[in-house]
Amino acid sequence: MQRFLDALDERVLVCDGATGTELYVRGVFLNRSFDELNLTQPDLVGDVHRAYVRAGADVIETNTFGANRMKLTTFGLADQVAAINREGARLARRVARDRAWVAGSIGPLGVRIEPWGRTSVAEAEAAFREQAEALAEGGVDLFILETFGSLAEILAAVRGVRAAADLPIVAQMTATEPTAVADGTPIERVTAELAAAGADVIGLNCSVGPAAMLETIEHMTRVFPGRLAAQPNAGRPRDVDGRNLYLSSPEYMASYARRFVAAGVRLVGGCCGTTPEHTRQMAQAVRESAPAVRVSVSTADRPTRPEPQPVIDRRETSDLGRALANGAFAVVAEIPTPRGIDLEATVAQARRFCDLGAVAVNVPDYPRTGARATALALAAMLERHDIETLLHFTCRDRTLAAMQSELVSAHVMGVRNLLATTGSPARTGNYPASTSTFEVDAIGLLNMASRLNQGLDVAGEPLGGATQFHLAATFNAFAADADAEWRRLDRKMAAGAEFIVTPPVLDPEAFEPALTRLRGLGLPILAGVAALESARHAELLSSEVVGVRASAAILDRLRRADDQAAAAADVTSEIVSWLRGRVDGLVITWLYGSAATAERWVAEAGTPQRHSALHGAIQ
């Protein structure tokens, strides 16, 4: 056969439609690996390929969209990566023969890569390379990278695939607005960076129907002179009796195939919901249409990445930042959100802590089990009352987009100190159907906040100003995998952490080796202190709070005491005294205890301070 790119330059080619849709209608349940069917039900997969070839597809894609190591691991198939991809390519090759080109389908990994997730760019590239090598061994003619929402991830995919084989690459992203892809990156940057990385064809697929995609394609034709591809869904899915159905007819899709050709697209196909009948009518429409003559596009002014703004000194962000920068001993008191809608008593308690010497109050974001205000809502309310906060911001209940929106909101509402944590899973409590979202971890959150501090959003686009967050990271000295915890701390520091907060210390002797190493890192350390009230209180914290370990000696001492409250106060006083000469400040917590007990330790550890003019100025 003619080489794929040569043929694409001569005429418009038609790609097949949705493989997953066709497998589903043939009885394959959604909760299994469709890619594994290449090994377990090859005849079924072959039937789908044959239907698309008979319909007139010039290009058929292998049934390997999710056949990367990360996704196959969730099905227990990590050891079958090579076999599934190799056989997927061979199946398509046997059906296509010399009637169609075979494209190795490669989709996203299904995990966030750095700087937002735990998977490194190098690990991502290796996973894509592994998949591409097996597809090439199976005999594909080209690769189609499809349904990517992140520019960083598809660039890693292009590099990984290019390292595996010297075959054409079609790189397709998803877009939900005319001028940007799903992660917010402008089309101008997407096309420029994908072309520079080595993509031979650049385009869009999935997410939207043909009408919305055409708008984005038309914008692409004005900024990119290269080959374009378009593979829309058969409209947007609609819920019909609990099933997502795509209702755009083959005739409707064919009418837009003509418009894509007229706009300058060279590879036209379909994604979710499209069938062989859609492909048949689209192929007929394409062959009746004359390819557009593209107007020359100047590449002299290719977009460059916006320059980050300088990050301001911590002394200018907050009272807490200034205290730590100046070497003052900083005391922070915890103030959790109460149940219900009345926050006045909580504001009064926070004011009391500050009057006793706290430089700020820590607003935790514990897993919510009842009707409570969010930590951000309480922090914003406290800031309006001129009470500085350290907002405990978790990844548990937020997507990447939601996090960015809430961080911008936090800055607008006056919050400056931010403690970034991954968070614990939601407790069910009265809500057994509740779930957690961990799309991004604490490292990704710190990277995001640091980028916002440089005046750039997650897509690297200007904000029109910069946030002024003073960023903290957590460290668990008693993590099950200590080496992994230290590695994560290194990455948190690289992501922009400016100080470290630990859980409450209830075993100073066991904590000391980690503290010595922490001090060597050069960042200020705020150690947690529990305002203990009894042996039972210490047992509860030690057993049910992540990162807290009470020594056997302390627990035994409390259990044997005739006066539990007095013994708990003595233990807390000794811990405070031990920490004072070793750390840069304390976070006093009264989780499972009382605010009255916490007040004593705020007063003992802190020095009454007036709210500075600086804090009022940054509201």
Secondary structure, 3 states (H helix, E strand, C coil): CCCHHHHHHHCCEEECCCHHHHHHHCCCCCCCCCCCHHHHCHHHHHHHHHHHHHCCCCEEECCCCCCCHHHHHCCCCHHHHHHHHHHHHHHHHHHHCCCCEEEEEECCCCCCECCCCCECHHHHHHHHHHHHHHHHHHCCCEEEEEEECCHHHHHHHHHHHHHHCCCCEEEEECCCECCECCCCCEHHHHHHHHHHHCCCEEEEECCCCHHHHHHHHHHHHHHCCCEEEEECCCCCCEEECCEEECCCCHHHHHHHHHHHHHHCCCEECCCCCCCHHHHHHHHHHHHCCCCCCCCCCCCCCCCCCCCCCCCCCHHHCCHHHHHHHCCCCEEEEECCCCECCCCHHHHHHHHHHHHHCCCEEEECCCCCCCCECCHHHHHHHHHHCCCCEEEEEECCEECHHHHHHHHHHHHHCCCCEEEEECCCCCCCCCCCCCCCEECCCHHHHHHHHHHHHCCECCCCCECCCCCCCEEEEECCCCCCCHHHHHHHHHHHHHHCCCEEEEEECECHHHHHHHHHHHHCCCCCEEEEEECCCCHHHHHHHHHHCCCCCECHHHHHHHHHCCCHHHHHHHHHHHHHHHHHCCCCEEEEECCCCCHHHHHHHHHHHCCCCCCCHHHHHCC
